[in-house]
Amino acid sequence: MARAQGARALMALAFETTYGTPPASGFTRMPFASTSLGAEQPLLNSELLGYGRDPLAPIKDAVTADGDVVVPLDAEAFGFWLKAAFGTPTTTGAEAPYTHEFQSGSWTLPSMSIETGMPEVPRYAMYSGCVLDQITWQMQRSGLLTATARLVAKGETVGTTTSAGTPAALDLKRFGHFNAAITRNGTALGNVVSAEITYANNLDRIETIRNDGRIDGADPSIAALTGRIEVRFADQTLVTQAINGEACEMEFAYVLPSGESFTFTVHAVYLPRPRIEISGPQGVQATFDWQAARDSVVGRMCTATLVNDVETY
């Protein structure tokens, strides 16, 4: 009897034309490190009396389909997750390399169908109506660079054969922490130990009464862009900004030697006044839990720019 192994797991993704309806073709094979995407349906204990001490049969509750997907930050596949987070990008360039610009503030977000496959069982689960609720990643000096995408799906359909056909393949050109840089108002920001970026669409699940227990949709509400930067305390620049209540522009960038790049620009970052602690003889560090807001000049909160060889997303 075959046993399922994560090493043989597959994932394919395609954007939907109609919410909750998987397309017949157009799937792309996606790299991923792990996933908790799945559907669950809990049981409700019977509350009825009069039949002795042994309980009556439980009742099925509503179906919940959601979960996280941990993906690499790479030059090509990551564009699909950026499209899910922000919507269709504006692409420029007559030939490769192409520049894809994703902007925050879109009122509508595309939905996706994602299939995860375990061919040795076999089990192929198609999750339709997937909308991205949140995406987050960290910047640090070393380690593997990954992002976590939190999804809300409409439902799950399980089969013994794939419904994704033969997915298109992508070149995996992965960014690393070694390729990273952080700037503040166009100037390199030094003494940064680590950084964290979280963009959330704050989806509102439309939980109407249905005979299949699924949701009717997931609509984006007010977005949120937050994060954290931990710095070695070397000057008063960030503390002064926090005290004055001013905003700055911060840019988190990755550039590969081959020319591909990913730049995430937060146009208006507000910093809280931090507690400066001296915990011992080692260097003093300060942590800023920042928040972003809409910049009145640019007209949006953030811009993600991806430069690669993919012609369109």
C-alpha positions in Angstrom: 0.0 0.0 0.0 1.4 3.4 -1.0 1.9 6.0 1.7 1.6 9.7 1.0 4.8 11.7 1.3 5.3 15.4 1.2 8.3 15.0 -1.1 6.0 13.8 -3.8 3.3 16.4 -3.3 2.3 18.7 -6.1 0.6 22.0 -6.3 -1.0 23.7 -9.3 -2.7 27.1 -9.5 -4.9 29.0 -11.9 -6.9 32.2 -11.7 -10.7 31.8 -12.1 -13.0 33.6 -14.5 -16.0 32.9 -12.2 -15.6 32.8 -8.5 -15.7 29.2 -7.2 -15.5 27.6 -10.7 -12.1 25.9 -11.5 -11.0 26.7 -15.0 -10.6 23.8 -17.5 -7.0 24.8 -18.3 -4.3 27.4 -17.6 -2.8 25.9 -14.5 0.8 26.5 -13.4 3.0 24.3 -11.3 3.8 26.1 -8.1 6.8 25.7 -5.8 5.9 25.5 -2.1 7.5 24.5 1.2 4.4 23.4 3.1 0.7 23.9 3.1 -2.2 23.6 5.6 -4.8 24.5 3.0 -7.8 22.1 3.5 -11.4 21.8 4.3 -12.9 20.7 7.6 -16.4 20.0 8.9 -16.7 19.6 12.6 -19.4 17.6 14.4 -21.9 19.1 16.8 -22.7 17.0 19.9 -26.4 16.2 20.4 -28.0 18.1 23.2 -31.2 16.0 23.3 -32.3 14.2 26.4 -34.6 11.3 27.1 -32.6 8.5 25.5 -30.4 7.4 28.4 -26.8 8.2 29.2 -25.4 7.3 25.7 -25.6 10.4 23.4 -27.4 10.5 20.1 -25.6 10.8 16.8 -23.8 14.1 16.2 -24.8 16.6 13.5 -22.5 18.0 10.8 -21.7 21.7 11.1 -20.7 24.1 8.3 -17.7 23.5 6.1 -14.6 25.7 6.5 -12.0 25.8 3.8 -8.8 27.8 4.4 -5.2 27.5 5.3 -1.6 28.7 4.8 0.8 28.1 2.0 4.5 28.7 2.6 6.2 29.7 -0.7 9.6 30.9 -1.7 10.2 34.5 -2.7 11.3 33.9 -6.3 11.5 35.9 -9.5 8.6 34.2 -11.3 6.2 32.2 -9.2 5.9 34.9 -6.5 4.1 37.1 -9.1 1.1 34.8 -8.8 0.8 35.5 -5.1 1.3 39.2 -5.6 -1.5 39.2 -8.1 -3.7 37.4 -5.6 -2.8 40.0 -2.9 -3.2 43.2 -5.0 -4.9 42.3 -8.3 -3.7 42.4 -11.9 -0.5 44.3 -12.3 0.5 46.9 -14.9 3.1 45.3 -17.1 5.6 47.2 -19.2 8.4 46.2 -21.5 8.3 45.1 -25.2 10.5 42.1 -24.5 12.2 40.5 -21.5 12.8 41.6 -18.9 9.3 42.7 -18.1 8.3 45.0 -15.2 5.1 44.1 -13.3 3.8 46.8 -10.9 1.2 45.7 -8.3 -0.6 48.5 -6.4 -2.6 48.4 -3.2 -6.1 49.7 -3.0 -8.0 47.6 -5.5 -11.7 47.1 -4.7 -11.8 43.6 -6.2 -9.3 40.7 -5.9 -9.0 37.7 -8.2 -9.9 34.3 -7.0 -7.9 31.2 -7.6 -8.3 27.4 -7.9 -5.5 25.5 -6.2 -5.0 21.8 -6.5 -2.8 19.8 -4.2 -1.9 16.3 -5.2 -0.6 13.2 -3.5 -0.2 10.8 -6.5 0.8 7.8 -4.5 -2.6 7.5 -2.7 -3.9 8.9 -5.2 -5.6 12.0 -3.8 -6.1 15.3 -5.7 -7.8 18.1 -3.8 -9.1 21.1 -5.8 -9.7 24.2 -3.7 -11.9 26.6 -5.6 -12.6 30.2 -4.8 -9.3 30.8 -3.0 -8.8 34.5 -2.1 -5.7 35.8 -0.4 -6.3 37.1 3.0 -2.8 37.9 4.2 0.8 37.5 3.1 3.8 37.9 5.3 7.6 37.5 5.2 10.7 38.3 7.2 14.1 39.8 6.4 17.1 38.7 8.3 20.8 38.1 7.8 20.7 34.4 7.0 18.4 31.4 6.4 15.8 30.5 3.8 13.6 33.3 2.5 9.9 32.3 2.4 6.6 34.0 2.5 3.4 32.7 4.1 0.1 33.2 2.2 -3.1 32.8 4.1 -6.0 31.8 2.0 -9.8 31.6 2.3 -11.4 29.1 -0.1 -15.0 28.4 -1.0 -14.7 24.6 -0.9 -12.8 21.4 -1.6 -13.4 18.7 -4.2 -11.4 15.5 -3.9 -10.7 13.1 -6.7 -8.4 10.3 -7.7 -7.1 12.0 -10.9 -5.8 15.5 -11.4 -8.1 18.2 -12.8 -5.2 20.6 -13.6 -4.1 18.8 -16.7 -0.4 19.3 -17.4 0.6 22.5 -15.5 2.9 25.0 -17.1 6.4 25.0 -15.6 8.3 28.0 -14.3 12.0 28.7 -13.8 12.8 28.8 -10.1 15.1 31.8 -9.6 15.0 32.3 -5.8 15.8 35.4 -3.9 17.8 35.1 -0.7 18.4 37.2 2.4 21.9 37.9 0.9 20.2 39.8 -2.0 18.2 42.1 0.3 18.4 45.8 1.0 16.3 48.3 3.0 16.1 52.0 2.3 14.4 54.9 4.1 13.5 57.9 2.0 15.9 56.8 -0.7 18.8 56.3 1.7 20.2 52.9 2.9 18.9 52.2 6.4 21.7 50.7 8.4 21.9 48.8 11.7 18.8 46.7 10.8 18.9 43.3 12.5 15.6 42.0 11.2 12.4 43.1 9.6 8.9 41.7 9.1 6.3 42.8 6.6 2.6 41.8 6.7 0.0 42.8 4.2 -3.6 41.9 5.0 -6.8 42.2 2.9 -9.0 41.5 6.0 -11.4 39.4 4.1 -15.1 39.4 5.1 -16.5 35.9 4.6 -20.0 35.9 3.2 -21.5 33.1 5.3 -25.0 32.7 3.9 -27.4 29.8 4.4 -26.6 27.1 1.7 -27.3 23.4 1.4 -23.6 22.6 0.9 -22.3 24.5 4.0 -19.9 26.6 1.9 -19.5 30.4 1.9 -20.8 32.6 -0.9 -17.6 34.7 -1.2 -14.8 36.5 0.6 -14.8 40.3 0.1 -11.8 42.5 0.9 -12.4 45.2 3.5 -10.0 47.9 4.8 -6.5 46.7 4.1 -3.7 46.7 6.6 0.1 46.9 6.2 2.1 46.4 9.3 5.5 45.2 10.3 8.4 45.3 12.6 12.0 46.4 12.3 14.6 45.7 14.9 17.7 47.9 14.8 20.9 48.4 16.7 20.5 51.6 18.5 23.1 53.9 16.8 21.4 57.2 16.2 18.1 59.1 17.0 16.7 59.2 13.4 13.9 56.7 13.8 13.1 57.7 17.4 12.9 61.4 16.3 10.5 60.4 13.5 8.4 58.5 15.9 8.2 61.4 18.4 7.3 63.9 15.7 4.6 61.6 14.3 6.0 61.9 10.8 5.9 59.4 7.9 8.7 58.1 5.8 8.9 55.9 2.7 10.6 52.5 3.2 11.7 50.2 0.5 12.4 46.5 0.9 14.3 45.2 -2.2 15.9 42.0 -3.5 18.1 41.9 -6.6 19.6 38.8 -8.3 22.9 38.9 -10.1 21.0 37.9 -13.3 18.9 41.0 -13.2 15.6 39.9 -11.7 14.4 41.9 -8.8 11.5 42.4 -6.4 10.9 45.8 -4.7 8.3 46.4 -2.1 7.8 50.1 -1.5 5.7 51.3 1.5 4.9 55.0 0.8 3.9 56.2 4.2 5.3 54.4 7.3 4.5 55.6 10.8 6.7 54.5 13.7 5.7 54.2 17.4 7.9 55.5 20.1 9.8 52.5 21.3 11.1 51.5 24.7 14.9 51.7 24.7 16.1 49.0 27.1 19.6 48.3 28.3 19.5 44.6 29.1 23.2 43.9 29.6 26.7 44.6 28.4 25.9 43.7 24.8 24.7 46.2 22.1 21.4 48.0 22.7 18.6 47.3 20.2 15.2 49.0 19.6 12.1 47.5 18.0 9.6 49.5 16.0 6.2 48.0 15.3 5.4 50.2 12.3 2.1 50.8 10.5 1.5 52.0 7.0 -1.2 54.3 5.6 -2.3 55.8 2.3 0.1 58.4 1.0 -1.8 61.5 -0.2 0.8 62.3 -2.9 1.2 58.8 -4.4 -2.5 58.0 -3.8 -1.9 54.5 -2.3 -0.3 52.7 0.5 2.3 50.4 -1.2 3.7 49.3 -4.5 5.2 45.9 -5.3 7.4 45.8 -8.4 8.6 42.5 -9.9 11.1 42.4 -12.8 11.4 39.0 -14.6 11.0 37.1 -17.9 7.3 36.4 -17.4 5.3 38.3 -20.1 2.0 38.4 -18.3 0.3 37.3 -15.1 
